[in-house]
Amino acid sequence: MRLGVLFSGGKDSVYACWRAQEKDTVACLITLLSQNPDSYMFHTPNIRFASSQAEAMNIPQLCWPTRGIEEEELKDLKAALAEAKDRYGIEGIVSGAIESVYQAARVQRICQALDLWSFNPLWQTDQIDYLLTLLRDGFRVIISGVYAYPFDASWLGEELTEEMVMRLARMQERYQINPSGEGGEIETFVLDGPLFRERIEVLRASRVYAHYRGQYIIEAVRLVER
């Protein structure tokens, strides 16, 4: 089956893409470029560098603009999926949703309207087990944004490790956060993984942080031989 992957460059969409490639053909990556940094549907931190990841993975990418207005952005998503179906002949859509019914239900509804299969390989997985598996499978992931208490500025730009996963597990018990960031607590960016032909090196970046909200803003990258 030929699949399109809803692709943000964060860990969940990258890992879902890898899982999809195990049995099917990933014909394209579909990236929604939202003008709204607080989009309900779409990941926004460092989204412009998703094109570097697509290049490193050697998979065609379809970029589609959206103003990011709640619910209206679904029309843009539908238009992007329809274009991907026409251009790349995809038969299904892959997303990295884990627990977000808001996102999963809307993607599924659009897929049904376009006669596309909807596949969520991470759905309802245990989040701590998933993060550990992600690392053990060779993915390199950095924290690109934090948006909730008790995350402080020290998380920004840090590479995910097993020790950090254990910290997240303790924070889940104490503060009821989603350790994988499914509730919007954290965002991530993938530098390398088993489906990358080249790894991504961050050349320049800056940090902004205030009141338990912050971003690691990537300003320049290069692709490096693995």
C-alpha positions as a printed Julia matrix, in Angstrom:
226×3 Matrix{Float64}:
   0.0    0.0    0.0
   1.21   3.51  -0.83
   1.03   5.79   2.2
   1.42   9.45   3.01
   2.71  10.41   6.45
   1.51  13.49   8.32
   4.97  14.81   9.08
   6.09  17.49  11.51
   9.66  16.41  12.19
   8.82  15.56  15.78
   9.53  12.12  17.23
   6.01  10.72  16.82
   5.62  11.45  13.12
   9.16  10.26  12.36
   8.7    7.04  14.32
   5.26   6.44  12.77
   6.87   6.85   9.35
   9.48   4.23  10.22
   6.81   1.82  11.42
   4.81   2.37   8.23
   7.85   1.52   6.1
   8.12  -1.91   7.72
   5.3   -3.3    5.58
   4.23  -0.57   3.16
   5.63   2.11   0.87
   5.83   5.67   2.17
   5.24   7.64  -1.0
   5.37  11.1    0.55
   5.55  13.19   3.7
   2.79  15.77   4.19
   3.71  18.83   6.22
   1.22  21.53   7.18
   2.92  24.89   7.65
   0.79  26.73  10.17
   0.94  30.49  10.68
  -0.51  29.96  14.16
   2.13  28.89  16.73
  -0.71  27.64  18.97
  -2.44  25.5   16.33
  -4.78  22.87  17.78
  -3.92  20.4   15.05
  -0.38  20.95  13.86
   3.13  20.96  15.34
   4.88  24.28  14.69
   8.33  24.48  16.42
  11.1   24.35  13.8
   8.61  23.14  11.19
  10.61  24.7    8.35
  13.43  22.25   9.01
  11.16  19.28   8.37
  12.31  19.7    4.77
  15.88  18.91   5.88
  14.61  15.73   7.52
  12.72  14.77   4.37
  15.91  15.25   2.39
  17.88  13.17   4.9
  15.27  10.41   4.63
  15.1   10.72   0.82
  11.29  10.85   0.82
   9.3   13.39  -1.26
   7.61  16.07   0.82
   4.4   17.98   0.16
   4.26  21.26   2.12
   0.89  22.95   2.52
   0.13  26.34   4.11
  -2.58  26.95   6.69
  -3.46  29.98   8.78
  -4.06  27.62  11.68
  -7.52  28.82  12.59
  -9.3   26.28  14.79
 -11.5   23.92  12.76
 -10.89  25.93   9.56
  -7.41  24.39   9.4
  -9.13  21.07   8.76
 -10.14  22.34   5.31
  -6.46  22.95   4.6
  -5.59  19.47   5.82
  -8.24  17.95   3.56
  -6.91  19.92   0.59
  -3.35  18.76   1.34
  -4.37  15.11   1.57
  -6.37  15.36  -1.65
  -3.34  16.85  -3.41
  -1.09  14.09  -2.04
  -3.55  11.47  -3.28
  -3.55  12.98  -6.77
   0.18  13.65  -6.95
   1.61  10.53  -5.29
  -1.19   7.99  -5.63
  -1.43   7.37  -1.89
  -4.05   4.98  -0.54
  -3.72   5.77   3.17
  -2.53   8.29   5.74
  -0.22   7.65   8.69
  -0.23   9.84  11.79
   1.72   9.77  15.04
  -1.23  10.28  17.37
  -0.93   8.44  20.68
  -3.85   9.59  22.83
  -5.22  12.75  21.22
  -8.79  11.89  20.26
  -9.19  15.48  19.03
  -6.54  15.0   16.34
  -7.1   11.33  15.53
 -10.87  11.67  15.06
 -10.5   14.63  12.72
  -7.84  12.98  10.6
  -9.93   9.82  10.38
 -13.01  11.77   9.31
 -11.09  13.5    6.52
  -9.58  10.19   5.39
 -13.05   8.65   5.17
 -14.24  11.57   3.03
 -11.28  11.07   0.65
 -11.51   7.25   0.64
  -8.13   6.93   2.33
  -7.13   4.39   4.96
  -6.12   5.92   8.32
  -3.26   4.28  10.24
  -2.08   5.29  13.74
   0.76   2.87  14.63
   1.38   4.48  18.04
  -2.24   4.67  19.18
  -2.73   3.91  22.9
   0.84   2.72  23.37
   2.39   3.02  26.82
   4.25   6.32  26.62
   7.26   5.43  28.76
   7.78   2.12  26.97
   7.48   3.97  23.67
  10.12   6.57  24.59
  12.55   3.86  25.69
  11.91   1.88  22.51
  12.46   5.01  20.44
  15.93   5.44  21.95
  16.85   1.78  21.74
  15.88   1.74  18.06
  18.5    4.41  17.43
  16.53   7.65  17.16
  18.21  10.87  18.31
  15.66  13.37  19.57
  16.02  16.85  21.07
  13.48  18.87  23.05
  12.39  21.79  20.89
   9.69  23.26  23.12
   8.25  23.13  26.64
   4.81  24.44  27.48
   3.83  23.42  31.0
   4.86  23.33  34.65
   7.28  22.01  35.89
   9.45  22.14  32.72
  12.19  24.74  32.95
  14.61  26.21  30.42
  17.2   23.48  31.04
  15.15  21.07  28.88
  15.43  23.18  25.74
  17.77  21.72  23.13
  18.63  18.72  25.29
  18.87  15.31  23.65
  16.47  12.69  24.98
  18.18   9.97  27.03
  16.98   7.05  29.13
  17.73   9.1   32.24
  15.47  11.86  30.95
  12.74   9.33  30.21
  12.9    8.2   33.84
  12.59  11.85  34.92
   9.52  12.16  32.73
   8.07   9.04  34.32
   8.49  10.57  37.78
   6.92  13.81  36.57
   4.01  11.84  35.17
   3.36  10.34  38.62
   3.72  13.63  40.46
   2.22  16.17  38.02
   0.06  13.98  35.73
   1.85  15.14  32.58
   1.92  13.13  29.38
   5.58  12.03  29.26
   5.59  11.89  25.46
   4.12  15.39  25.29
   0.8   14.26  23.88
  -0.95  16.91  25.97
   1.21  19.64  24.46
   3.69  19.7   27.37
   6.76  19.23  25.16
   7.69  19.24  21.48
  10.62  17.49  19.84
  12.82  17.45  16.76
  14.55  14.35  15.35
  18.21  14.58  14.35
  18.83  10.99  13.28
  17.32   7.54  13.14
  17.38   4.22  11.29
  15.45   5.62   8.33
  17.83   8.59   7.87
  20.49   8.37   5.19
  22.22  11.44   6.64
  22.01  12.88  10.12
  21.11  16.46  10.94
  23.57  18.7   12.73
  22.3   21.92  14.29
  24.72  24.72  13.44
  23.0   27.6   15.16
  20.07  27.92  17.56
  18.67  30.18  20.26
  16.44  29.73  23.29
  13.48  31.74  24.58
  11.77  30.93  27.86
   9.33  32.55  30.28
   6.64  31.3   32.68
   7.11  27.58  31.93
   6.91  28.14  28.17
   9.94  28.09  25.91
  11.36  27.11  22.56
  14.66  25.92  21.18
  14.68  27.83  17.9
  16.81  26.19  15.24
  18.33  28.76  12.91
  20.64  26.7   10.69
  21.38  23.02  10.06
  23.43  20.86   7.75
  23.2   17.23   6.67
  26.17  15.08   7.66
  27.16  11.63   6.48
  26.2    8.97   9.05
